[in-house]
């Protein structure tokens, strides 16, 4: 019972597929992991590969996160390696190997670049060698590894202000690349079903044919800062899922809460997407404020489900406790120093 609905137009067929395939597995996925069959079902429906319009992509992200945030996280990771290859016009052999599979959804992509947002010495680093690069260091957080076909890796060039963007076979490949040491799945407070592992890179050789681009460091961060200011559709998806659960209880004492959450979600989403479509850097402060507000709303909506469900919400495996942990995960996912500051400012004002 989706009482909020899409911001504008929906995505025909997506809601039904997600309701039938992904939603029923959500509580189990949180424990045992996202099955590749769910990703394949999205691909077969045309909901994994080349995304089309921003409006369509946002609605897909909301619908998947509404049903299961773990599946959403694996789904959204795919978009960066796909986009990276579509923009890498000169990487002929790399595009021939991976691009068609990523576009159709026959192959699932993963990413590893959160480390470049962290302060301190770069880790991992890439050293230029004859015919390619040699990468050494650690990746603390690689999502989708077990079910992904390829991973896009962004690594700092050890001798210049550049990032090397390369593509390596991921967990579904029968043999890991020499020097790749795969750790045990991380036991996470939330989203443990995302097949997230630490990976050590011990002098891993990457050929020039596996490199999509070598990027200016400052330009990469400029683009990343712009993108990370916007509200994430997954937050609105979590709100839609929580509100749907509240509405399905059909309790008169919840009517006012449902109405308030629906109204706030619609207003926030409309404002956030309007600014994202403009993409004006001058609106950065307001976009950060809306992002923080959407994350706060996701937490409050999930909390409302816990309150409404009462003691049952304390049972492990209940949808209520999963929603709370998913909402908490979004407080750290894709955050930068600026977005963290906006979120903390909102917390300090809520007194």
LINCORBEL-V388974 format. One record per residue. N is the residue number from 1. PHI is phi in degrees with one decimal (* if undefined). NEAR is the number of other C-alpha atoms within 8 Angstrom. D_LAST is the distance of its C-alpha to the last C-alpha in Angstrom with 2 decimals. Layout:
n=N phi=PHI near=NEAR d_last=D_LAST
n=N phi=PHI near=NEAR d_last=D_LAST
//
This chain:
n=1 phi=* near=6 d_last=33.24
n=2 phi=-88.8 near=8 d_last=31.46
n=3 phi=-83.3 near=9 d_last=29.87
n=4 phi=-93.9 near=9 d_last=28.23
n=5 phi=76.2 near=6 d_last=31.33
n=6 phi=-68.5 near=7 d_last=32.12
n=7 phi=-67.2 near=9 d_last=30.76
n=8 phi=-131.2 near=5 d_last=34.36
n=9 phi=-88.6 near=7 d_last=37.43
n=10 phi=-82.8 near=8 d_last=37.47
n=11 phi=-115.7 near=9 d_last=39.55
n=12 phi=-53.0 near=5 d_last=42.60
n=13 phi=86.5 near=7 d_last=43.21
n=14 phi=-69.8 near=11 d_last=40.09
n=15 phi=-60.2 near=9 d_last=38.06
n=16 phi=-64.8 near=7 d_last=41.08
n=17 phi=-61.4 near=12 d_last=41.88
n=18 phi=-65.7 near=12 d_last=38.35
n=19 phi=-63.2 near=10 d_last=38.18
n=20 phi=-85.7 near=8 d_last=41.58
n=21 phi=-105.0 near=10 d_last=41.51
n=22 phi=-94.0 near=14 d_last=38.03
n=23 phi=-57.5 near=10 d_last=35.78
n=24 phi=-64.2 near=8 d_last=38.06
n=25 phi=-94.9 near=8 d_last=37.95
n=26 phi=-54.8 near=10 d_last=34.22
n=27 phi=-67.1 near=11 d_last=33.58
n=28 phi=-71.9 near=9 d_last=36.80
n=29 phi=-58.2 near=12 d_last=36.17
n=30 phi=-59.4 near=14 d_last=33.00
n=31 phi=-102.9 near=8 d_last=35.40
n=32 phi=-99.4 near=7 d_last=38.75
n=33 phi=108.6 near=11 d_last=37.93
n=34 phi=-66.8 near=12 d_last=38.34
n=35 phi=-77.4 near=8 d_last=42.02
n=36 phi=-60.8 near=7 d_last=43.98
n=37 phi=-61.8 near=6 d_last=45.30
n=38 phi=-68.0 near=11 d_last=41.96
n=39 phi=-64.1 near=12 d_last=42.07
n=40 phi=-64.3 near=10 d_last=45.72
n=41 phi=-66.2 near=10 d_last=44.98
n=42 phi=-62.6 near=11 d_last=42.51
n=43 phi=-63.6 near=13 d_last=45.19
n=44 phi=-62.3 near=8 d_last=47.90
n=45 phi=-82.0 near=9 d_last=45.88
n=46 phi=83.1 near=9 d_last=45.48
n=47 phi=-114.8 near=10 d_last=41.73
n=48 phi=-121.2 near=13 d_last=41.73
n=49 phi=-76.8 near=12 d_last=43.94
n=50 phi=-50.3 near=8 d_last=43.96
n=51 phi=-78.9 near=10 d_last=40.88
n=52 phi=80.4 near=6 d_last=42.10
n=53 phi=-74.4 near=6 d_last=39.62
n=54 phi=-61.5 near=7 d_last=35.96
n=55 phi=-61.8 near=8 d_last=35.24
n=56 phi=-64.8 near=12 d_last=37.27
n=57 phi=-66.3 near=10 d_last=35.68
n=58 phi=-62.9 near=9 d_last=32.13
n=59 phi=-64.4 near=13 d_last=33.14
n=60 phi=-61.0 near=11 d_last=34.91
n=61 phi=-60.2 near=13 d_last=31.92
n=62 phi=-64.3 near=15 d_last=29.70
n=63 phi=-64.5 near=12 d_last=32.40
n=64 phi=-69.6 near=14 d_last=33.03
n=65 phi=-64.4 near=17 d_last=29.38
n=66 phi=-59.6 near=15 d_last=29.00
n=67 phi=-85.6 near=12 d_last=31.83
n=68 phi=-164.0 near=11 d_last=31.39
n=69 phi=-69.1 near=13 d_last=29.26
n=70 phi=-64.4 near=14 d_last=31.79
n=71 phi=-64.5 near=14 d_last=34.57
n=72 phi=-57.8 near=12 d_last=32.49
n=73 phi=-64.9 near=10 d_last=31.94
n=74 phi=-65.5 near=12 d_last=35.68
n=75 phi=-64.5 near=10 d_last=36.45
n=76 phi=-71.7 near=9 d_last=34.27
n=77 phi=-60.4 near=13 d_last=35.67
n=78 phi=-62.8 near=14 d_last=39.06
n=79 phi=-67.4 near=11 d_last=38.30
n=80 phi=-67.0 near=11 d_last=38.21
n=81 phi=-64.0 near=13 d_last=41.67
n=82 phi=-64.5 near=14 d_last=43.09
n=83 phi=-62.6 near=8 d_last=41.83
n=84 phi=-61.0 near=9 d_last=42.97
n=85 phi=-74.4 near=13 d_last=46.48
n=86 phi=-63.7 near=9 d_last=46.77
n=87 phi=-90.6 near=6 d_last=46.10
n=88 phi=-91.9 near=10 d_last=48.44
n=89 phi=-63.8 near=7 d_last=51.64
n=90 phi=-88.6 near=5 d_last=53.75
n=91 phi=-87.1 near=13 d_last=52.93
n=92 phi=-60.3 near=7 d_last=55.84
n=93 phi=-66.9 near=8 d_last=56.44
n=94 phi=-64.7 near=14 d_last=52.79
n=95 phi=-65.7 near=12 d_last=52.34
n=96 phi=-63.6 near=8 d_last=55.52
n=97 phi=-78.2 near=7 d_last=54.28
n=98 phi=-118.0 near=10 d_last=50.73
n=99 phi=-64.7 near=12 d_last=49.90
n=100 phi=-61.1 near=9 d_last=51.69
n=101 phi=-63.4 near=10 d_last=50.24
n=102 phi=-69.9 near=15 d_last=46.67
n=103 phi=-66.2 near=11 d_last=47.27
n=104 phi=-84.1 near=12 d_last=48.70
n=105 phi=86.3 near=13 d_last=46.30
n=106 phi=-64.7 near=9 d_last=49.27
n=107 phi=-119.0 near=11 d_last=47.56
n=108 phi=-106.1 near=13 d_last=43.92
n=109 phi=-101.2 near=15 d_last=42.39
n=110 phi=-126.1 near=19 d_last=39.77
n=111 phi=-134.8 near=13 d_last=38.14
n=112 phi=-145.5 near=13 d_last=37.36
n=113 phi=-147.4 near=9 d_last=35.68
n=114 phi=-59.6 near=8 d_last=32.11
n=115 phi=-62.8 near=9 d_last=33.62
n=116 phi=-76.6 near=11 d_last=34.39
n=117 phi=-83.8 near=7 d_last=30.72
n=118 phi=-81.0 near=6 d_last=30.27
n=119 phi=-73.8 near=5 d_last=30.89
n=120 phi=99.6 near=4 d_last=33.87
n=121 phi=-60.2 near=4 d_last=37.54
n=122 phi=-64.9 near=7 d_last=38.44
n=123 phi=-159.8 near=12 d_last=39.12
n=124 phi=-80.2 near=12 d_last=41.30
n=125 phi=-130.4 near=12 d_last=43.80
n=126 phi=-116.6 near=13 d_last=46.87
n=127 phi=-108.9 near=10 d_last=50.19
n=128 phi=-70.8 near=8 d_last=52.83
n=129 phi=-131.3 near=7 d_last=56.06
n=130 phi=-62.2 near=5 d_last=59.17
n=131 phi=80.6 near=6 d_last=58.48
n=132 phi=167.3 near=11 d_last=54.73
n=133 phi=-139.8 near=13 d_last=51.91
n=134 phi=-120.8 near=12 d_last=51.22
n=135 phi=-109.1 near=15 d_last=47.65
n=136 phi=-136.0 near=13 d_last=46.41
n=137 phi=145.0 near=10 d_last=43.02
n=138 phi=-130.9 near=10 d_last=40.45
n=139 phi=-115.1 near=13 d_last=38.18
n=140 phi=-77.3 near=8 d_last=35.34
n=141 phi=-151.7 near=10 d_last=34.27
n=142 phi=-120.1 near=13 d_last=36.83
n=143 phi=-85.7 near=13 d_last=35.82
n=144 phi=73.8 near=12 d_last=38.50
n=145 phi=-51.4 near=14 d_last=41.19
n=146 phi=-65.1 near=8 d_last=43.15
n=147 phi=-107.1 near=11 d_last=43.45
n=148 phi=-93.8 near=14 d_last=43.67
n=149 phi=-93.6 near=13 d_last=46.95
n=150 phi=-146.9 near=14 d_last=45.94
n=151 phi=-123.8 near=15 d_last=43.12
n=152 phi=-92.1 near=14 d_last=42.30
n=153 phi=-119.3 near=12 d_last=41.67
n=154 phi=-109.6 near=11 d_last=40.47
n=155 phi=-133.0 near=14 d_last=41.65
n=156 phi=-72.2 near=14 d_last=41.81
n=157 phi=-68.2 near=13 d_last=45.36
n=158 phi=-66.3 near=7 d_last=46.14
n=159 phi=-116.2 near=5 d_last=48.22
n=160 phi=-156.8 near=5 d_last=46.44
n=161 phi=-86.2 near=9 d_last=43.23
n=162 phi=-138.4 near=10 d_last=43.60
n=163 phi=-115.0 near=12 d_last=42.38
n=164 phi=-98.8 near=14 d_last=44.94
n=165 phi=-107.3 near=13 d_last=44.10
n=166 phi=-129.6 near=12 d_last=46.36
n=167 phi=-125.4 near=12 d_last=46.88
n=168 phi=-127.1 near=10 d_last=47.97
n=169 phi=-59.6 near=11 d_last=48.90
n=170 phi=-105.3 near=13 d_last=46.14
n=171 phi=-62.3 near=12 d_last=46.25
n=172 phi=-77.7 near=10 d_last=48.61
n=173 phi=-72.0 near=8 d_last=51.26
n=174 phi=-63.2 near=5 d_last=53.85
n=175 phi=-132.4 near=4 d_last=53.88
n=176 phi=-68.6 near=9 d_last=51.11
n=177 phi=-62.0 near=8 d_last=51.98
n=178 phi=-55.8 near=6 d_last=53.66
n=179 phi=95.1 near=9 d_last=51.13
n=180 phi=-88.2 near=11 d_last=48.20
n=181 phi=-113.8 near=8 d_last=46.87
n=182 phi=-96.8 near=8 d_last=44.59
n=183 phi=-84.6 near=8 d_last=42.17
n=184 phi=-70.0 near=6 d_last=41.11
n=185 phi=-55.8 near=8 d_last=38.31
n=186 phi=-72.4 near=9 d_last=34.87
n=187 phi=-91.1 near=5 d_last=33.09
n=188 phi=-104.0 near=6 d_last=29.65
n=189 phi=-59.4 near=6 d_last=26.50
n=190 phi=-140.3 near=10 d_last=26.70
n=191 phi=65.9 near=12 d_last=29.52
n=192 phi=-65.5 near=14 d_last=32.29
n=193 phi=-80.2 near=12 d_last=34.58
n=194 phi=-92.7 near=13 d_last=34.70
n=195 phi=55.5 near=14 d_last=37.62
n=196 phi=-93.8 near=13 d_last=35.79
n=197 phi=-131.9 near=14 d_last=37.95
n=198 phi=-83.5 near=14 d_last=38.29
n=199 phi=-135.1 near=13 d_last=41.49
n=200 phi=-99.8 near=13 d_last=43.54
n=201 phi=-115.8 near=14 d_last=45.84
n=202 phi=-110.7 near=10 d_last=48.91
n=203 phi=53.0 near=8 d_last=51.00
n=204 phi=-82.2 near=12 d_last=50.63
n=205 phi=-87.0 near=9 d_last=53.07
n=206 phi=-124.8 near=11 d_last=52.06
n=207 phi=-79.5 near=9 d_last=54.79
n=208 phi=-60.6 near=8 d_last=54.50
n=209 phi=-69.7 near=9 d_last=55.06
n=210 phi=-97.5 near=12 d_last=51.77
n=211 phi=-100.2 near=14 d_last=49.76
n=212 phi=-79.9 near=14 d_last=48.27
n=213 phi=-166.5 near=9 d_last=47.30
n=214 phi=-118.3 near=9 d_last=46.68
n=215 phi=-110.2 near=10 d_last=43.66
n=216 phi=-65.2 near=9 d_last=42.66
n=217 phi=-59.1 near=9 d_last=39.60
n=218 phi=-65.9 near=7 d_last=37.86
n=219 phi=-67.1 near=8 d_last=38.58
n=220 phi=-59.7 near=9 d_last=37.24
n=221 phi=-69.1 near=8 d_last=33.89
n=222 phi=-61.7 near=8 d_last=33.82
n=223 phi=-66.6 near=8 d_last=34.31
n=224 phi=-63.8 near=8 d_last=31.89
n=225 phi=-63.6 near=9 d_last=29.12
n=226 phi=-63.7 near=11 d_last=29.76
n=227 phi=-65.1 near=7 d_last=29.81
n=228 phi=-78.4 near=11 d_last=26.68
n=229 phi=-77.4 near=12 d_last=24.54
n=230 phi=-83.8 near=12 d_last=25.05
n=231 phi=-61.1 near=14 d_last=23.18
n=232 phi=-88.7 near=7 d_last=25.12
n=233 phi=-53.3 near=10 d_last=26.90
n=234 phi=-60.8 near=12 d_last=26.27
n=235 phi=-63.4 near=16 d_last=22.57
n=236 phi=-69.0 near=14 d_last=23.81
n=237 phi=-64.5 near=14 d_last=26.51
n=238 phi=-62.2 near=17 d_last=24.17
n=239 phi=-63.8 near=15 d_last=22.39
n=240 phi=-59.6 near=14 d_last=25.90
n=241 phi=-66.5 near=12 d_last=26.96
n=242 phi=-66.0 near=14 d_last=24.10
n=243 phi=-65.9 near=16 d_last=24.48
n=244 phi=-61.8 near=11 d_last=28.24
n=245 phi=-66.6 near=10 d_last=27.95
n=246 phi=-64.5 near=13 d_last=25.90
n=247 phi=-64.2 near=13 d_last=28.40
n=248 phi=-66.9 near=7 d_last=31.33
n=249 phi=-72.2 near=6 d_last=30.41
n=250 phi=52.0 near=7 d_last=31.40
n=251 phi=-109.3 near=7 d_last=29.38
n=252 phi=-57.8 near=5 d_last=28.72
n=253 phi=-71.7 near=5 d_last=25.44
n=254 phi=-99.4 near=11 d_last=24.09
n=255 phi=-58.5 near=9 d_last=25.39
n=256 phi=-65.5 near=7 d_last=22.35
n=257 phi=-63.3 near=7 d_last=20.12
n=258 phi=-59.7 near=11 d_last=22.88
n=259 phi=-60.6 near=8 d_last=23.31
n=260 phi=-66.2 near=8 d_last=19.68
n=261 phi=-66.6 near=12 d_last=19.67
n=262 phi=-61.8 near=11 d_last=23.13
n=263 phi=-62.8 near=8 d_last=22.33
n=264 phi=-65.9 near=8 d_last=19.29
n=265 phi=-62.8 near=13 d_last=21.40
n=266 phi=-62.7 near=10 d_last=24.37
n=267 phi=-65.8 near=8 d_last=22.69
n=268 phi=-63.2 near=11 d_last=20.96
n=269 phi=-63.0 near=11 d_last=24.19
n=270 phi=-59.9 near=9 d_last=26.39
n=271 phi=-68.3 near=9 d_last=24.58
n=272 phi=-65.6 near=13 d_last=24.33
n=273 phi=-70.2 near=9 d_last=27.97
n=274 phi=-62.9 near=8 d_last=29.23
n=275 phi=-69.9 near=11 d_last=27.97
n=276 phi=-63.1 near=10 d_last=29.25
n=277 phi=-67.2 near=6 d_last=32.63
n=278 phi=-72.5 near=6 d_last=32.90
n=279 phi=66.3 near=7 d_last=32.08
n=280 phi=-84.4 near=8 d_last=31.67
n=281 phi=-62.7 near=6 d_last=30.33
n=282 phi=-66.3 near=5 d_last=29.24
n=283 phi=-93.0 near=8 d_last=26.48
n=284 phi=-57.8 near=10 d_last=25.04
n=285 phi=-63.0 near=7 d_last=21.67
n=286 phi=-70.6 near=7 d_last=21.15
n=287 phi=-64.7 near=14 d_last=22.52
n=288 phi=-64.6 near=14 d_last=20.11
n=289 phi=-62.9 near=10 d_last=17.15
n=290 phi=-67.3 near=13 d_last=18.77
n=291 phi=-61.4 near=14 d_last=19.48
n=292 phi=-61.2 near=13 d_last=15.92
n=293 phi=-65.3 near=11 d_last=14.99
n=294 phi=-67.3 near=14 d_last=17.99
n=295 phi=-67.6 near=12 d_last=17.16
n=296 phi=-63.5 near=8 d_last=13.70
n=297 phi=-63.3 near=12 d_last=15.67
n=298 phi=-60.7 near=13 d_last=18.25
n=299 phi=-64.6 near=11 d_last=16.00
n=300 phi=-67.7 near=8 d_last=14.66
n=301 phi=-66.9 near=12 d_last=18.31
n=302 phi=-64.9 near=15 d_last=19.66
n=303 phi=-63.9 near=9 d_last=17.31
n=304 phi=-60.9 near=10 d_last=18.57
n=305 phi=-65.3 near=14 d_last=22.06
n=306 phi=-60.3 near=12 d_last=21.46
n=307 phi=-61.7 near=8 d_last=20.26
n=308 phi=-67.3 near=8 d_last=23.19
n=309 phi=-79.1 near=9 d_last=25.67
n=310 phi=59.9 near=8 d_last=24.72
n=311 phi=-59.4 near=6 d_last=26.95
n=312 phi=-60.9 near=7 d_last=28.90
n=313 phi=-67.0 near=14 d_last=25.99
n=314 phi=-83.3 near=10 d_last=26.40
n=315 phi=-75.9 near=8 d_last=29.94
n=316 phi=-61.6 near=6 d_last=30.66
n=317 phi=92.5 near=8 d_last=31.99
n=318 phi=-81.0 near=11 d_last=30.06
n=319 phi=-59.8 near=8 d_last=28.68
n=320 phi=-64.0 near=12 d_last=25.19
n=321 phi=-70.7 near=13 d_last=24.79
n=322 phi=-65.1 near=12 d_last=26.42
n=323 phi=-63.2 near=11 d_last=24.03
n=324 phi=-61.9 near=11 d_last=20.99
n=325 phi=-67.5 near=11 d_last=22.87
n=326 phi=-62.9 near=12 d_last=23.96
n=327 phi=-63.3 near=14 d_last=20.47
n=328 phi=-68.5 near=10 d_last=19.57
n=329 phi=-58.8 near=10 d_last=22.81
n=330 phi=-65.8 near=9 d_last=21.92
n=331 phi=-71.2 near=8 d_last=19.07
n=332 phi=-118.6 near=7 d_last=21.98
n=333 phi=-71.5 near=6 d_last=24.92
n=334 phi=57.8 near=6 d_last=26.34
n=335 phi=-87.5 near=10 d_last=23.49
n=336 phi=-115.7 near=9 d_last=24.40
n=337 phi=-58.2 near=6 d_last=22.88
n=338 phi=-68.1 near=9 d_last=21.71
n=339 phi=-70.5 near=13 d_last=20.14
n=340 phi=-64.0 near=9 d_last=18.40
n=341 phi=-62.5 near=8 d_last=16.96
n=342 phi=-65.2 near=11 d_last=15.74
n=343 phi=-66.3 near=11 d_last=14.15
n=344 phi=-68.2 near=8 d_last=12.42
n=345 phi=-63.1 near=8 d_last=11.26
n=346 phi=-67.7 near=10 d_last=9.69
n=347 phi=-62.0 near=8 d_last=7.94
n=348 phi=-67.3 near=7 d_last=6.77
n=349 phi=-82.7 near=6 d_last=5.60
n=350 phi=-84.2 near=5 d_last=3.80
n=351 phi=-127.1 near=4 d_last=0.00
//
